[in-house]
Amino acid sequence: MCPGWASERGLSMAPAPSRYGWVGDVEVDLDSGQVRALVVPGRLRLFGLLGREEDRVFPWEAVRRFGADTILVETPPLSRLGKGN
């Protein structure tokens, strides 16, 4: 099946799944108690000697399903510098 086959018939192909890592933090609105985003820490660069990549932030609206060891999100993450920035 060629890549153009789906687009010619009006079908949308989902992007390939990616593994971003473990959820390291949750952003919560303290006034309402609602979760606003899930934060995945950036990967270590050169075993941590060169710091980390930017944190990845997934807005709560992008979360689609929770599994035993997987969280499915619909949009790519927003980048954010590490905590304190």
C-alpha positions as CSV (number, residue, x, y, z in Angstrom):
1,M,0.0,0.0,0.0
2,C,1.5,3.3,-1.0
3,P,1.5,6.3,1.4
4,G,-0.8,8.4,-0.8
5,W,-3.5,5.7,-0.8
6,A,-5.1,6.9,2.5
7,S,-5.1,10.6,1.6
8,E,-6.6,9.9,-1.8
9,R,-9.6,8.2,0.0
10,G,-10.1,10.9,2.7
11,L,-8.6,8.8,5.5
12,S,-6.2,10.3,8.0
13,M,-3.2,8.3,9.1
14,A,-2.3,8.6,12.8
15,P,1.4,9.6,13.4
16,A,3.7,6.9,14.7
17,P,3.5,6.5,18.5
18,S,6.4,7.9,20.5
19,R,7.6,7.2,24.0
20,Y,8.4,10.3,25.8
21,G,9.2,8.9,29.3
22,W,7.7,8.8,32.7
23,V,5.4,11.5,34.0
24,G,7.5,13.4,36.5
25,D,5.1,16.2,37.6
26,V,1.5,17.4,37.3
27,E,0.4,21.0,37.0
28,V,-2.7,21.6,39.1
29,D,-4.9,24.7,39.4
30,L,-4.9,25.1,43.2
31,D,-8.1,27.2,43.1
32,S,-10.2,24.6,41.3
33,G,-8.2,21.5,42.1
34,Q,-8.2,20.5,38.4
35,V,-5.2,19.0,36.6
36,R,-3.9,21.4,33.9
37,A,-1.0,19.4,32.4
38,L,1.3,16.4,32.7
39,V,5.1,17.1,32.7
40,V,7.7,14.6,31.4
41,P,11.3,15.5,32.3
42,G,13.7,16.0,29.4
43,R,16.2,13.3,28.7
44,L,19.7,13.4,30.1
45,R,22.4,14.6,27.7
46,L,25.7,12.7,27.8
47,F,24.7,10.9,31.0
48,G,23.6,14.1,32.7
49,L,27.0,15.8,32.3
50,L,25.6,18.3,29.8
51,G,22.3,18.7,31.7
52,R,18.9,17.8,30.3
53,E,16.7,18.4,27.3
54,E,13.7,20.6,27.8
55,D,10.7,19.2,29.8
56,R,7.7,18.1,27.7
57,V,4.4,19.5,28.8
58,F,1.2,17.7,27.7
59,P,-2.0,19.8,28.2
60,W,-4.7,17.9,30.1
61,E,-7.1,18.4,27.1
62,A,-4.7,16.3,25.0
63,V,-5.0,13.2,27.3
64,R,-7.2,10.6,25.7
65,R,-6.8,7.4,27.7
66,F,-5.1,6.0,30.7
67,G,-3.8,2.4,30.8
68,A,-1.9,0.3,33.4
69,D,1.5,1.7,32.2
70,T,0.6,4.0,29.3
71,I,-1.1,7.4,28.8
72,L,-2.3,8.2,25.3
73,V,-2.2,11.8,24.2
74,E,-3.4,13.3,21.0
75,T,-1.0,16.2,20.4
76,P,2.7,16.7,20.4
77,P,4.1,18.1,23.7
78,L,4.9,21.7,24.3
79,S,8.5,22.2,25.3
80,R,9.5,24.0,28.5
81,L,12.8,24.5,30.2
82,G,13.4,22.6,33.4
83,K,11.9,23.6,36.7
84,G,12.5,27.1,37.9
85,N,12.7,28.6,34.4
